[in-house]
């Protein structure tokens, strides 16, 4: 293994966090899913509280 000098370590590109397209897409999918769950739950609460349920 080659030992690096201090100046060489300053030129290393990369690191622990890269914002890639797949990461952004996955994050968007999670946010969308949470939003849809909130809409569904809110609609169910509204229908139950106003007593607008179907007679199934």
Secondary structure, DSSP 8 states (H G I E B T S, - for coil): -----HHHHTT----S----HHHHHHHHHHHHHHHHHHHHHHHHHHHHHTT-----
